[in-house]
Amino acid sequence: MLRSELIDTLHAENPHLTRRDMERLVAVVLETITQTLEAGARVELRGFGAFSVRKRDPRVGRNPRTGETVHVPGKHVPFFRTGKELRQRIDDESKA
C-alpha cells in the first residue's frame, strides 16, 4: 500500500475530515515514529507490531562484480517485528 492509498482509505472511512487533514495526520504519525527511532527508542503499536533500531557491526564484504573485499562500516538500521494479532490475521487469511 502506498502512502496515497493509505490517505485515500482513511479519508473514505472518515468523510467528515478533509483529505488534507488525512495527509497531515499520516505525516505526523510517520514523522513521530521516525523521530522516536532517531532518538534510539522503541515504538510499539499494540496488535500491529513494534519498530526498533538495531546496530549492525562493521564487516568485510565482497564486491559481487569484481570479487574484491570491501569494508562495510557499522550502522543502525530500523527493524520491525510483527505483533501476535497481526501474525494471526495474516496466517488465517493465507489459510482461507
C-alpha positions as CSV (number, residue, x, y, z in Angstrom):
1,M,0.0,0.0,0.0
2,L,1.3,3.4,-0.9
3,R,1.0,6.5,1.3
4,S,-1.5,8.0,-1.0
5,E,-3.6,4.8,-0.9
6,L,-3.5,4.9,2.9
7,I,-4.6,8.5,2.9
8,D,-7.5,7.7,0.5
9,T,-8.6,4.8,2.7
10,L,-8.6,6.9,5.8
11,H,-10.4,9.6,4.0
12,A,-13.1,7.2,2.8
13,E,-13.6,5.9,6.3
14,N,-13.7,9.4,7.8
15,P,-15.6,11.6,5.3
16,H,-16.1,14.3,8.0
17,L,-12.4,15.1,7.7
18,T,-10.8,16.6,4.6
19,R,-8.2,14.8,2.5
20,R,-5.7,17.5,3.6
21,D,-6.4,16.6,7.2
22,M,-5.7,13.0,6.5
23,E,-2.4,13.9,4.7
24,R,-1.3,15.8,7.8
25,L,-2.4,13.0,10.1
26,V,-0.4,10.4,8.2
27,A,2.6,12.8,8.0
28,V,2.5,13.5,11.7
29,V,2.3,9.8,12.7
30,L,5.1,8.7,10.4
31,E,7.3,11.7,11.5
32,T,6.7,10.9,15.1
33,I,7.7,7.3,14.6
34,T,10.8,8.4,12.7
35,Q,11.9,10.9,15.4
36,T,11.4,8.3,18.1
37,L,13.6,5.8,16.3
38,E,16.2,8.5,15.7
39,A,16.3,9.0,19.5
40,G,17.0,5.3,19.8
41,A,13.7,4.5,21.4
42,R,11.2,1.8,20.5
43,V,7.7,2.3,19.0
44,E,5.0,-0.3,19.9
45,L,1.6,-0.3,18.2
46,R,-0.4,-2.9,20.1
47,G,-1.9,-5.6,17.8
48,F,0.3,-4.4,14.9
49,G,3.9,-4.6,15.8
50,A,7.0,-2.8,17.2
51,F,9.6,-0.7,15.5
52,S,13.1,-0.5,16.9
53,V,16.7,0.3,15.9
54,R,19.3,-2.4,15.6
55,K,23.1,-1.9,15.4
56,R,24.9,-3.7,12.6
57,D,28.6,-4.1,13.3
58,P,31.3,-3.3,10.7
59,R,32.2,-6.2,8.5
60,V,34.1,-7.2,5.4
61,G,32.0,-7.7,2.3
62,R,32.7,-8.5,-1.3
63,N,32.1,-6.6,-4.5
64,P,30.0,-9.2,-6.4
65,R,31.2,-7.9,-9.8
66,T,35.0,-7.9,-9.1
67,G,35.2,-10.2,-6.0
68,E,37.3,-7.5,-4.3
69,T,36.9,-7.2,-0.5
70,V,35.2,-4.1,0.7
71,H,35.0,-2.7,4.2
72,V,31.3,-2.1,5.2
73,P,31.0,0.4,8.1
74,G,28.8,-0.3,11.1
75,K,25.4,1.3,11.0
76,H,22.0,1.5,12.7
77,V,19.0,0.1,10.8
78,P,15.3,0.2,11.5
79,F,13.7,-3.1,12.5
80,F,10.0,-4.2,12.6
81,R,8.6,-7.1,14.5
82,T,5.0,-8.0,13.9
83,G,2.6,-8.3,16.7
84,K,0.9,-11.5,17.7
85,E,-2.6,-10.3,16.4
86,L,-1.2,-9.3,13.0
87,R,0.7,-12.6,12.6
88,Q,-2.5,-14.5,13.4
89,R,-4.7,-12.4,11.0
90,I,-2.2,-12.9,8.2
91,D,-1.9,-16.6,8.9
92,D,-5.7,-17.0,9.0
93,E,-6.0,-15.1,5.7
94,S,-3.4,-17.3,3.9
95,K,-5.3,-20.5,5.0
96,A,-8.6,-19.3,3.6
